[in-house]
Amino acid sequence: MCAGDEANSLEQAARDFMAARSRLFGIAYRVLGSATEAEDIVQEAWLRWQTTDRTDVREPAAFLSTVTVRLAINCAQSARVRRECYIGPWLPEPVDTTADPQLGAERAEVLDMAVLFVLEKLNPVERAAYVLREAFNYPYPQIADILETSEGNTRQLVSRARKHLSAEHREPVSSTAHQRLLKAFVAAAQTGDLAALEEILSADVVSYADGGGVRGASRIPVVGRTHVAKTFAAYAPRFWPGTEIRWVEANGRPAALVTAHGEATALVITDASERGIERVMWVVNPAKLAPYVASLRD
């Protein structure tokens, strides 16, 4: 191949890759729950695409998706070991979805922080099968090819994931109702209003604080309406004075960014159903907050 043909080939490769990039990131992020790791996977997919003999590739997007899924599964398997040593609860890394509400997917449901949190409990192959089917609507035979398994096994993988999700995640309320509950929760938490907190929390609500051992945060989940309400009421005079609230969006849902002296200290994300707030997720780890806050400035 002469220099001119090679340059044209790389230009076409770059166009094919950029056309698929949003989807590739969306797949990797949902499988991994980490935007940082997803970016690394997408970059690795690009490097592999450049060195691939592309003359035999009929569908670049399908090829790139396959490479991305397999890389993400490998990464998730090693990440699981690292997360077992993580200090305190591990929460997915939040992403700003104002620019791309679905992050490359045909359906946005599998982007919700609460859903990603539950999916983390599945093994990486189950997670990948569920993401490809539920977020991107891939047909079962194609998912089977990507995962190098049978179509029957693929259907079982997706079915197990669905059952696990339905057992741990209730039907969410509308965005308007979600925002109303979030604002009511933040207002009650700021003032330490125990009665107001108990009114909007579900009976078996769980609060998770992801500090990664860097910032002071509870290293175990707080469970139950009474315990969660009393915990937030007790923290009110220590945490909230001098802070400001910015209402933002994270993973397609309303969220509250808490800042103190111009520095982000926490991102508050809730999971809400008709019963009230089911989960409160506090992202306070600076390594997870910083990329999210930076994306808001763009």
Secondary structure, DSSP 8 states (H G I E B T S, - for coil): --HHHHHHHHHHHHHHHHHHHHHHHHHHHHHHS-HHHHHHHHHHHHHHHHHS-GGG-S-HHHHHHHHHHHHHHHHHHHHHHHHHT-SS---------SS-TTTT-S--GGGSHHHHHHHTTS-HHHHHHHIIIIIT---HHHHHHHHTS-HHHHHHHHHHHHHHHHHH------HHHHHHHHHHHHHHHHHT-HHHHHHHEEEEEEEEEE-TTTS---SS-EESHHHHHHHHHHHHHHHSTTEEEEEEEETTEEEEEEEETTEEEEEEEEEEETTEEEEEEEE--HHHHHHHHHHHH-
